[in-house]
């Protein structure tokens, strides 16, 4: 959106330059207008550079969030698996006999 607004403002500045070059002004000396338009162009260029930097930073942040989301999902899945395994490894109310342990091993496998 900012880029579109800057494009529109650039066109307006170009039109002002062309108008100044062809017509001049009765209210102000053309030199003063030319200086003001030049200042506006410099300010616009500075803003364009800042927007480009901001866009790059935002892209980088977006990529970092995507990586975070992927890693978070993976860690969440692993945590769920470990909790399940721990729950399955708890001895039941029975005594820990060899047969009960073998049954738990088969269940875990």
N, C-alpha and C positions, 0 to 999 in steps of 0.2 A: 504494500500500500504506500509506504514511504517512497519507494522507488518510482511508483506511478506519479505521485505528487511532485517529486523532483523533476521528472520528465516534463510534466505540464509546466512547471515553473521555468524550466530551461527554454521551452518553446516561447513562453511569454517574454523572457529576457532577450531571446534572439529577435523576436518581433520588435521589441523596444530599440534594440541596436539598429535594426534596419530602418525603423521609423525615424530615429535620430539622424542616421546617415543621410536619409533622403529629404527630410523636412526641416530639421532644426527646430528651435523653439523661440517664441517671442517672450515668454516669461523668464526663462533662465538661459544663461549662456550655454551653448552646446558643449563647451568644455566641461562645465560643472556636471551636466547630465552624463557625459561620457565617463567622467570619473566615478560618479555614483553607480552607473551600470557596471563598470569594471569592478567596483567594490562588491556589488551584489553577485557578480559572476564568481569572484573569489570565495565569497561566503557560500555560494551554492556548491562550488567544487569541494570546499572543506566539508560540507555536510554530506556530499556524495561519498567522500572518502570515509567519513565516520560511519555512514550507513553500511558501506562495504565491510568495514572492520566488524561492526556489530553483527552483520549477517554471518561472517566467518566464525565469530565467537559463538553465535547461536547454533550454527551447524555443529561445531565441536561439542557444545553442551548437549545437544540432541543425541549425538553419537554416544557420548558418555552415559546418558540416561538409558539408551537402548542396551548398552553393554551391562549396565547395572541391573536392568530388568531381567535380562537373560541369566545373569549370574544369580540373582535373587531367586528366580524360579528354580534353578538347579539346586541351590542350597536348600530351599524349602522342600523340594522333593526328597533330597537326601535326608533331611531331618525327619520327614515323615517315615521314610523307610527305616531309619535307625530307631525311632520310637516304636514302630511296629515290631522290629526285631527284639528290642528290649522287652516289650510286652510278651512276646512269644517265649522268651527265655526265662521268664519268671517261673519258678517251680509252682506247680499246682498244689492243691491242698494235700495231695498224696505225698508219701515219703519219696525221696529221690532214689528210686531203685534204678537198676541198670536198664530195665525194660522201659521205664518212664523216660529216662534220658535218651534212649535210642528213638523212642517215639518223637521226642522234641527235636532231635536231629533230623529225622525224616521230614517233620513239619517245616523246619527251617529251610531244608533243601528244596 
